[in-house]
Amino acid sequence: MAIKNYTSDIPINRIFQRIQDSLAQHGARQISFDYGDDGKVHGVFFTILLDEKKLQVKLPARVDKALTVLQKQYTQGLMRDKKNECYFPQRK
C-alpha cells in the first residue's frame, strides 16, 4: 500500500496549524516543534494527560526514511501523482 497524502497544495504553515489544532482538540496540553540547524521542523513534541499523568510524546520527522519509501513506491508504479516526478529518479 502506498503512503497516503505524500503531497499537498496546502501551505506548510497551514499544515502545522492544522496539526496544532487537531492535537489541542484531542487533549494536548503542550505542543512544540523541534527545529534543526537547517531551520526546518525535525519533529513535533506534545504532552497529553493519561490517567491524570502527563504523557510526553515525540514524533520525529524521518524525512530520509520516508523519501526512500516514496522512491521505491514510485519505481513500482504505486504513485499516480505526476506533478512531483522531479523528486524521484526516472523510470526506465
Backbone as JSON, one array per atom type, in Angstrom:
{
  "sequence": "MAIKNYTSDIPINRIFQRIQDSLAQHGARQISFDYGDDGKVHGVFFTILLDEKKLQVKLPARVDKALTVLQKQYTQGLMRDKKNECYFPQRK",
  "N": [[0.84, -1.17, 0.0], [0.56, 2.2, -0.81], [2.09, 5.23, 0.51], [-0.11, 7.46, 1.99], [-1.35, 10.71, 1.17], [1.08, 12.04, 0.46], [1.75, 14.36, -0.72], [0.8, 17.82, -0.97], [-1.25, 20.68, -1.64], [-1.57, 22.59, 0.19], [-0.32, 25.31, 2.05], [2.68, 25.1, 4.05], [2.66, 26.34, 6.59], [-0.05, 26.37, 7.21], [-0.53, 23.65, 7.38], [0.96, 22.96, 9.66], [-0.5, 24.46, 11.49], [-2.95, 23.11, 11.4], [-2.15, 20.66, 12.47], [-1.51, 21.45, 15.09], [-4.05, 22.39, 15.93], [-5.58, 20.03, 15.77], [-4.24, 18.35, 17.62], [-4.66, 19.84, 19.98], [-7.48, 19.78, 20.13], [-7.78, 17.15, 20.77], [-6.84, 16.9, 23.3], [-4.18, 17.66, 23.88], [-1.82, 19.21, 25.97], [0.52, 20.68, 25.89], [2.38, 21.8, 23.13], [5.02, 21.58, 20.86], [7.47, 22.38, 18.37], [10.34, 20.89, 17.02], [13.22, 22.24, 15.78], [15.75, 21.92, 13.3], [19.26, 22.55, 12.54], [19.08, 23.48, 9.98], [16.84, 25.04, 9.95], [14.43, 23.87, 9.49], [11.5, 21.99, 10.43], [12.02, 19.28, 12.53], [10.7, 17.57, 14.09], [7.83, 16.89, 16.22], [6.63, 17.64, 19.4], [4.5, 16.79, 22.08], [2.32, 17.03, 24.94], [0.08, 15.05, 26.73], [-2.67, 14.31, 28.93], [-2.94, 11.32, 30.68], [-4.75, 9.16, 32.46], [-4.58, 11.01, 34.56], [-1.89, 11.59, 34.56], [0.96, 13.13, 33.12], [1.8, 12.53, 29.83], [4.44, 12.45, 27.7], [4.98, 12.91, 24.31], [6.89, 12.23, 21.44], [7.28, 12.93, 18.11], [9.3, 12.26, 15.72], [10.52, 13.64, 12.64], [11.2, 11.67, 10.06], [12.58, 12.12, 7.5], [14.46, 11.21, 5.53], [14.06, 8.43, 5.59], [11.37, 8.29, 4.85], [11.52, 9.37, 2.26], [13.01, 7.37, 0.98], [11.16, 5.25, 1.0], [9.11, 6.41, -0.55], [10.46, 6.75, -3.01], [10.87, 4.07, -3.72], [8.21, 3.22, -3.97], [7.45, 4.82, -6.09], [9.04, 3.83, -8.2], [7.89, 1.37, -8.39], [5.51, 1.97, -9.49], [3.35, 2.73, -7.91], [2.53, 5.25, -7.26], [0.48, 7.84, -8.32], [0.46, 10.55, -8.81], [1.75, 12.84, -10.93], [2.9, 15.34, -10.81], [5.01, 15.65, -9.07], [7.27, 14.37, -9.98], [9.89, 15.23, -10.24], [11.21, 14.78, -7.89], [11.94, 12.18, -7.82], [13.81, 9.43, -9.22], [13.87, 8.88, -12.76], [11.75, 6.5, -14.33], [12.73, 3.5, -16.0]],
  "CA": [[0.0, 0.0, 0.0], [1.35, 3.42, -0.93], [1.93, 6.24, 1.55], [-1.23, 8.34, 1.69], [-1.16, 12.15, 1.37], [2.5, 12.36, 0.43], [1.9, 15.69, -1.29], [-0.32, 18.69, -0.65], [-1.23, 22.05, -2.16], [-1.76, 23.46, 1.34], [0.95, 25.89, 2.53], [3.21, 24.39, 5.21], [2.23, 26.96, 7.85], [-1.43, 25.92, 7.49], [-0.44, 22.25, 7.79], [1.37, 22.95, 11.06], [-1.62, 24.97, 12.29], [-3.92, 22.02, 11.49], [-1.6, 19.69, 13.42], [-1.7, 22.02, 16.42], [-5.49, 22.4, 16.22], [-6.03, 18.65, 16.0], [-3.68, 17.89, 18.9], [-5.35, 20.56, 21.06], [-8.84, 19.25, 20.21], [-7.72, 15.8, 21.32], [-6.37, 16.92, 24.67], [-2.78, 18.03, 24.09], [-1.65, 20.33, 26.9], [1.67, 21.44, 25.42], [2.78, 21.41, 21.78], [6.18, 22.33, 20.38], [8.13, 21.86, 17.19], [11.79, 20.81, 17.14], [13.83, 22.72, 14.55], [17.14, 21.56, 13.09], [20.17, 23.63, 12.16], [18.67, 23.98, 8.67], [15.66, 25.87, 10.11], [13.23, 23.1, 9.17], [10.96, 21.2, 11.53], [12.56, 17.93, 12.58], [9.84, 16.75, 14.93], [6.77, 17.51, 16.99], [6.51, 17.15, 20.76], [3.31, 17.25, 22.77], [2.01, 16.39, 26.21], [-1.34, 14.79, 26.98], [-2.94, 13.69, 30.22], [-3.42, 9.95, 30.6], [-4.98, 8.74, 33.84], [-4.1, 12.11, 35.39], [-0.44, 11.7, 34.47], [1.42, 13.74, 31.87], [2.5, 11.64, 28.91], [5.14, 13.22, 26.68], [5.06, 12.19, 23.04], [7.81, 12.82, 20.46], [7.09, 12.42, 16.75], [10.38, 12.78, 14.89], [10.35, 13.61, 11.18], [12.23, 10.81, 9.46], [12.45, 12.5, 6.1], [15.26, 10.34, 4.68], [13.4, 7.12, 5.5], [10.14, 8.46, 4.07], [11.92, 9.55, 0.86], [13.39, 6.05, 0.47], [9.92, 4.51, 0.75], [8.43, 7.05, -1.68], [11.2, 6.41, -4.23], [10.57, 2.66, -4.02], [6.83, 3.16, -4.45], [7.42, 5.46, -7.4], [9.6, 2.92, -9.21], [6.95, 0.25, -8.51], [4.3, 2.46, -10.14], [2.26, 2.85, -6.95], [2.18, 6.65, -7.1], [-0.2, 8.33, -9.52], [0.62, 11.99, -8.95], [2.9, 13.08, -11.8], [3.46, 16.69, -10.65], [6.19, 15.64, -8.21], [8.25, 13.43, -10.53], [11.25, 15.75, -10.13], [11.81, 14.28, -6.66], [12.24, 10.77, -7.94], [14.52, 9.06, -10.46], [13.01, 8.49, -13.87], [11.58, 5.06, -14.59], [13.33, 3.04, -17.25]],
  "C": [[0.9, 1.24, 0.0], [1.1, 4.37, 0.24], [0.83, 7.2, 1.1], [-0.84, 9.8, 1.96], [0.31, 12.56, 1.41], [2.77, 13.73, -0.19], [0.65, 16.51, -0.96], [-0.14, 20.05, -1.32], [-1.4, 23.07, -1.04], [-0.41, 24.01, 1.79], [1.37, 25.25, 3.85], [2.77, 25.02, 6.52], [0.81, 26.56, 8.21], [-1.44, 24.45, 7.91], [-0.05, 22.17, 9.26], [0.25, 23.47, 11.96], [-2.68, 23.88, 12.46], [-3.45, 20.94, 12.47], [-1.83, 20.19, 14.84], [-3.17, 21.99, 16.83], [-6.0, 21.0, 16.55], [-5.51, 18.11, 17.33], [-4.42, 18.55, 20.07], [-6.78, 20.04, 21.23], [-8.89, 17.86, 20.83], [-7.0, 15.74, 22.66], [-4.91, 17.26, 24.91], [-2.71, 19.26, 24.99], [-0.5, 21.24, 26.49], [2.04, 20.9, 24.04], [3.99, 22.24, 21.4], [6.77, 21.61, 19.17], [9.63, 21.92, 17.41], [12.4, 21.2, 15.79], [15.29, 22.3, 14.49], [17.97, 22.77, 12.73], [19.8, 24.24, 10.81], [17.42, 24.86, 8.74], [14.35, 25.15, 9.79], [12.79, 22.29, 10.39], [11.48, 19.77, 11.42], [11.72, 17.01, 13.46], [8.81, 17.58, 15.66], [6.76, 16.84, 18.36], [5.18, 17.63, 21.31], [3.1, 16.44, 24.04], [0.5, 16.23, 26.32], [-1.47, 14.2, 28.38], [-3.51, 12.31, 29.99], [-3.52, 9.43, 32.02], [-4.36, 9.73, 34.83], [-2.58, 12.22, 35.48], [-0.09, 12.32, 33.13], [2.2, 12.71, 31.07], [3.13, 12.5, 27.83], [5.34, 12.36, 25.45], [5.99, 12.96, 22.1], [7.56, 12.13, 19.13], [8.19, 12.98, 15.86], [10.02, 12.7, 13.4], [11.5, 12.8, 10.61], [12.17, 10.96, 7.95], [13.22, 11.56, 5.18], [14.61, 8.97, 4.5], [12.13, 7.21, 4.67], [10.47, 8.61, 2.58], [12.32, 8.22, 0.23], [12.15, 5.22, 0.12], [9.19, 5.09, -0.47], [9.13, 6.73, -3.01], [10.91, 4.98, -4.65], [9.16, 2.53, -4.58], [6.71, 3.77, -5.84], [7.92, 4.5, -8.48], [8.7, 1.7, -9.41], [5.64, 0.68, -9.17], [3.12, 2.63, -9.21], [1.78, 4.28, -6.74], [1.62, 7.18, -8.41], [0.05, 9.8, -9.81], [1.89, 12.3, -9.74], [3.55, 14.44, -11.56], [4.72, 16.71, -9.81], [7.27, 14.69, -8.71], [9.69, 13.93, -10.36], [11.95, 15.25, -8.87], [12.34, 12.86, -6.78], [13.0, 10.48, -9.23], [13.52, 8.64, -11.52], [12.93, 6.99, -14.02], [12.22, 4.71, -15.91], [12.43, 2.05, -17.93]]
}
